[in-house]
């Protein structure tokens, strides 16, 4: 079967690798986002999807926008693909792209739809305390992540799951669901299951500001947030002191401490951890690592020796 792959994020790499090595698949083209300048030296860097496609002698296309570049749609149509497989591409596709494949344009979405439509389903699953997550193979529709579902692959979330670990686990589900779903689509035997609109939730695009901790939340909610937003966008708070307050970045893992009646954000007496009062008379103990803005990440035990933090100091 003739397949066009559209993807940019690292979560898409296992699926692309499977497509490139599957004996029943002919990858006739790959679409990915344009190269970007990365790092302090702003070095123009191609997406890894592009690197792997070129290594396999697959034509690569990098339009900035299908809507503004009709030549990109013409290039897609010229490939005469049976199915377009999309995963973490980074663009909303116009109807002309959706209709270009002979059979279907499908998406691998990193949640159990209709829960967590949108840009950050991985973080949302952990942050919201879901017991399970997974990958949904779905038809692409003009409305965000609203297309009919074809198959789902489900995994249980671990109690120490982070955004990074769940990303990698979900990435590894891609090849298996494609192996089951593509033959069904090609043979015209794939069932379409409409999403229940009453069960829809949305997870928007995240920025660093989303990781600023609100200490008035109960400790279990903050603990999930710290895990969900590791490594991106990270979680931070303000550490007051001296003439200038500093940004303090916190990392998993944290544990719920003893109940207390201090104001949320107040540092509690605890030589072995950064122990912070939270909302609902709860507290959270950070026992691993933290990082002061502009400095290296360090163990909390090392930080506590030289920081001279006083009980009663208020974070945030």
C-alpha positions as a printed Julia matrix, in Angstrom:
316×3 Matrix{Float64}:
   0.0    0.0    0.0
   1.23   3.5   -0.84
   1.62   5.57   2.33
   2.42   9.22   2.94
   3.65   9.98   6.45
   3.18  13.36   8.14
   4.93  13.95  11.44
   7.45  16.1   13.26
   7.57  15.27  16.99
   9.78  12.52  18.41
   6.7   10.54  19.42
   6.2    9.84  15.71
   9.6    8.2   15.13
   8.76   4.58  16.06
   5.73   4.69  13.74
   7.81   6.09  10.88
  10.5    3.48  11.45
   7.9    0.72  11.31
   6.43   2.08   8.08
   9.88   2.3    6.49
  10.64  -1.34   7.28
   7.23  -2.96   6.76
   7.21  -5.26   3.69
   3.58  -4.38   2.92
   4.14  -0.61   2.94
   5.64   1.68   0.32
   6.34   5.09   1.9
   6.12   7.4   -1.12
   6.66  10.69   0.71
   7.17  12.32   4.1
   5.86  15.72   5.18
   7.36  17.41   8.22
   7.81  20.9    9.64
  10.56  23.19   8.3
  14.03  23.1    9.86
  14.35  25.26  12.99
  17.14  27.17  14.69
  17.95  25.44  17.97
  20.13  26.22  20.97
  22.13  29.23  22.01
  24.03  29.24  18.73
  20.76  29.05  16.78
  21.94  26.23  14.53
  19.45  25.37  11.78
  18.41  21.81  12.59
  16.15  19.43  10.64
  13.47  17.36  12.39
  14.62  13.81  13.06
  11.7   12.66  10.89
  13.38  14.35   7.94
  16.77  12.83   8.77
  15.39   9.3    8.83
  13.29   9.74   5.71
  16.23  11.07   3.68
  18.41   8.22   4.94
  15.82   5.85   3.46
  15.74   7.8    0.15
  12.17   8.98   0.73
  11.14  12.37  -0.74
  10.67  14.96   2.03
   8.39  18.02   1.88
   8.45  20.84   4.45
   5.7   23.37   3.77
   5.24  26.16   6.28
   1.49  26.02   5.69
  -0.67  23.9    3.4
  -3.24  26.68   3.37
  -0.77  29.23   2.03
   1.23  26.93  -0.24
  -0.93  25.31  -2.94
   2.2   23.71  -4.4
   2.43  21.56  -1.27
  -1.08  20.2   -1.82
  -0.23  19.55  -5.47
   2.88  17.65  -4.37
   0.8   15.51  -2.02
  -1.75  14.75  -4.73
   1.02  13.8   -7.17
   2.16  11.01  -4.84
  -1.14   9.11  -5.41
  -1.09   7.6   -1.92
  -3.65   5.18  -0.57
  -3.43   6.38   3.03
  -1.87   9.37   4.77
  -0.68   8.62   8.3
  -0.35  11.67  10.57
   1.26  11.83  14.01
   2.41  14.95  15.85
   2.71  16.87  12.59
   2.16  20.33  14.01
  -0.29  21.78  11.49
  -4.06  21.74  11.14
  -4.78  20.09   7.81
  -7.2   21.68   5.32
  -9.87  19.62   3.64
  -7.83  19.4    0.41
  -5.13  17.48   2.3
  -7.64  15.27   4.11
  -9.25  14.32   0.8
  -6.01  13.72  -1.12
  -5.4   10.03  -0.2
  -7.38   7.42  -2.13
  -8.65   5.65   0.99
  -8.19   7.75   4.14
  -6.21  10.35   6.04
  -5.72   9.04   9.58
  -4.14  10.33  12.76
  -2.43   8.66  15.69
  -3.56  10.71  18.71
  -1.9   10.25  22.1
  -5.01   9.83  24.23
  -8.09   7.68  24.62
 -10.47   9.88  22.68
 -12.81  11.62  23.19
 -10.84  12.46  26.36
  -8.0   14.97  25.95
  -8.4   16.3   22.46
  -5.83  18.96  21.64
  -2.12  19.64  21.9
  -1.12  18.26  25.34
  -2.99  14.99  25.94
   0.03  13.25  27.5
   0.47  15.81  30.25
  -3.28  16.1   30.76
  -3.7   12.39  31.46
  -1.19  12.49  34.33
  -2.2   15.92  35.65
  -5.88  14.96  35.8
  -5.23  11.67  37.56
  -6.34   9.31  34.78
  -5.85   5.61  35.44
  -5.19   4.84  31.76
  -3.97   6.43  28.56
  -3.28   5.17  25.07
  -3.2    5.8   21.35
  -6.28   6.32  19.18
  -6.15   5.66  15.44
  -8.76   7.96  13.98
 -10.0    9.52  10.76
  -9.01  13.17  10.45
 -11.88  15.66  10.31
 -11.83  19.46   9.89
 -12.69  19.88  13.61
  -9.85  19.36  16.12
  -9.38  15.64  16.91
 -13.09  15.04  16.3
 -12.92  12.35  13.61
 -14.37   8.86  13.87
 -12.22   6.36  15.77
 -10.86   3.17  14.22
  -8.8    1.45  16.94
  -7.41   2.18  20.39
  -4.42   0.77  22.24
  -4.66   1.15  26.04
  -2.03   1.17  28.81
  -2.27   1.67  32.58
  -0.49   4.67  34.07
   2.14   4.01  36.7
   2.05   5.85  40.02
   5.41   7.45  39.16
   4.52   8.23  35.53
   6.03  11.43  34.12
   5.28  13.29  30.94
   8.54  11.98  29.52
   7.98   8.34  30.42
   4.41   8.33  29.12
   5.52  10.01  25.89
   7.97   7.18  25.25
   5.49   4.44  26.15
   2.83   5.89  23.86
   5.36   6.31  21.05
   6.03   2.58  21.23
   2.32   1.81  20.76
   2.23   3.42  17.31
   3.67   0.55  15.25
   1.31  -2.03  16.74
  -1.84  -0.05  16.08
  -0.69   0.7   12.52
   0.03  -2.97  11.93
  -3.57  -3.78  12.87
  -5.29  -0.76  11.39
  -3.7   -0.2    7.99
  -4.68  -3.59   6.53
  -8.25  -3.04   7.71
  -8.35   0.37   6.03
  -6.8   -0.96   2.84
  -9.32  -3.81   2.68
 -12.27  -1.53   3.46
 -13.0   -3.41   6.69
 -12.15  -0.74   9.28
 -15.14   0.14  11.44
 -15.82   3.82  12.21
 -16.88   4.7   15.74
 -18.13   8.27  16.24
 -16.87  10.04  19.36
 -19.27  10.79  22.18
 -19.32  14.6   22.27
 -20.63  14.57  25.85
 -17.35  12.98  27.01
 -15.01  15.39  25.23
 -12.27  17.19  27.16
  -9.6   19.51  25.73
  -5.92  19.92  26.53
  -4.44  23.11  25.13
  -0.9   23.95  24.05
   1.39  24.37  27.05
   3.86  27.15  27.81
   6.27  27.7   30.67
   3.67  29.84  32.44
   1.48  26.75  32.83
   4.12  25.19  35.07
   4.06  27.93  37.73
   2.89  26.15  40.86
  -0.24  27.31  42.64
   0.45  26.21  46.22
  -3.22  26.71  47.16
  -3.99  23.44  45.35
  -4.04  20.24  47.4
  -0.72  18.39  47.55
  -1.86  15.38  45.42
  -2.81  17.72  42.56
   0.53  19.52  42.68
   2.4   16.21  42.84
   0.68  15.04  39.65
   1.36  18.38  37.99
   5.09  18.13  38.7
   5.22  14.65  37.14
   2.98  15.58  34.2
   5.06  18.61  33.24
   8.41  16.83  33.38
  10.32  17.47  31.15
   8.06  20.06  29.46
   7.07  22.71  30.38
   8.58  22.03  33.8
   7.28  23.33  37.13
   8.58  26.42  38.89
   7.99  28.68  41.85
   9.49  31.92  43.13
  12.12  31.65  45.86
  12.31  34.97  47.76
  15.52  36.07  49.39
  17.93  38.96  49.66
  17.61  41.78  47.16
  16.3   39.59  44.36
  13.82  36.75  44.14
  14.85  33.74  42.05
  13.0   31.17  39.96
  13.2   27.7   41.48
  12.57  24.72  39.19
  11.21  21.59  40.85
  11.51  18.02  39.58
   9.83  14.7   40.34
   9.42  13.07  42.64
   7.52  14.52  45.58
   5.6   12.83  48.37
   2.66  13.99  50.42
   3.74  15.13  53.88
   1.9   15.59  57.15
  -1.16  17.8   57.31
  -0.57  21.33  58.49
  -2.35  24.64  59.01
   0.27  26.98  57.51
  -0.5   29.26  54.57
   0.02  27.57  51.17
   3.57  28.03  49.91
   5.09  28.24  53.4
   8.3   26.27  53.96
   7.98  23.76  56.78
  10.74  22.51  59.06
  12.3   19.46  57.38
  16.05  18.92  57.13
  15.75  16.11  54.57
  13.5   17.77  52.0
  12.02  20.93  50.59
   8.76  20.66  52.51
   6.01  23.05  51.43
   2.54  23.72  52.79
  -0.22  23.28  50.22
  -3.95  23.89  50.07
  -6.59  21.89  51.96
  -4.21  21.56  54.95
  -1.84  19.3   53.0
   1.9   19.47  52.34
   4.4   18.2   49.8
   7.98  17.01  50.35
  10.44  17.35  47.43
  13.31  14.94  48.03
  15.2   14.61  44.72
  16.39  17.56  42.65
  15.84  21.25  42.05
  17.45  24.02  40.04
  17.92  27.72  40.66
  17.56  29.81  37.5
  20.97  30.2   35.87
  22.59  27.4   37.89
  23.02  23.66  37.53
  20.48  21.12  38.67
  21.42  19.72  42.06
  20.31  17.24  44.68
  18.01  18.76  47.29
  20.29  17.51  50.09
  23.15  19.53  48.58
  20.94  22.57  48.08
  19.6   22.52  51.62
  23.12  22.56  53.1
  24.02  25.89  51.52
  20.68  27.61  51.05
  19.96  28.49  54.71
  16.22  28.5   54.09
  14.27  29.51  57.13
  11.09  27.89  58.31
   8.17  30.15  57.45
   9.64  31.47  54.18
   6.85  31.67  51.63
   7.35  30.43  48.06
   5.5   31.82  45.09
